[in-house]
């Protein structure tokens, strides 16, 4: 039996020592072999150098050095492509998700589940705004999407080889991994836990990036916004037609003058706003179709550092690893 642990890294030099120490201590207690796939997602600090030092002394560590920052969703995909385990755990490096929970995930997996995800009971060290927006997003996407995406659940989870192989086969460029994890189905269950504050450093996600991720999730797993814009257009057009009839009838019967400049401007701006909103929604979907049509590799690799391989020369692509 082999367990693969995938860890995306982006400028995490302050937490590497503690993370690897805690994670390897947990893995040492398990009754089977393990590998830790450290995906360096184009870090600009000393992350890669520190990871190399640890890798030289622990044969379980494998470093996948991406050619640039491709984002966490792609970094996780690279780790999945390289994983060989019968079970695969994905965990963040910031220690908000405790490695000590891994044995509990394994216990659920061994009881027969294909996917075991960690569900947050509380989120320490996060602002009230962050908690509110996160909670709201999960509720919204749950109502819009046909795929049931678990609420209050991040990327921290365990998957068996069958689920991992299914996810690897999905090569879409615009990736919302939480949705993809749910889309493959199979038997899934949750393990509840309290999420800790960041061990060190600051979050690499700002609100603009979180907004982009939310749009990615919604557009990747539902066409509800397109339907809503259609219904809104029909409602607006129907309202305008009825209002126009009322103006004509009122003018013929009561000889009232037609509403003047203020009314006309309100109507024009309202209709223009609705049209721009609909065009924006269509543009989001069209942009993703354009991105998918290019068929570029998901990622490129600088080097892979593992036992007996001190860094491969040349550049590899995602397609060569899948």
VENPE-V819630 format. One line per field, one symbol per residue. ss: DSSP state (a for helix, b for strand, c for the rest). phi: phi as a letter, one per 40 degrees, with the letter a starting at -180 (. if undefined). A space follows every 10 residues. Layout:
BEGIN
ss=???
phi=???
END
This chain:
BEGIN
ss=cbbbbbbbbc cccccaaaaa aaaaaaaacc ccbbbbbbbb ccccccaaaa aaaaaaaccc bbbbbbcccc caaaaaaaaa aaccccbbbb ccccccccaa aaaaaaaaaa ccccbbbbbb bbbccccaaa aaaaaaaaaa aaaacccccc ccbbbbbbbb aaaaaaaacc ccccccaaaa aaaccccbbb bbbbbccccc ccccccaaaa aaaaaaaaaa accaaaaaaa aaaaaaaaaa aaaaaaaaaa aaaacccccc aaaaaaaaaa aaaaaaaaaa aaaaaaaaaa aaaccccccb bbbbbbccbb cccccbbaaa ac
phi=.bbbbbbcba fbdcbddccc cccccccccc cacabbcccc cgcbbcdccc ccccccbbcc cbbbcccacc hccccccccc cccbccbbbb acccgccccc cddccccccc chccbbbcbc cabcgbcccc cccccccccc cccccccccd cfbcccabbc cccccccccc bcccbbcccc dcccggcbab bcaccccdca gbccbccccc cccccccccc babddccccc cccccccccc cccccccccc cccbfcccdc ddcccccccc cccccccccc cccccccccc ccccfcdcab bcabbacgac hccgbbbccc bc
END
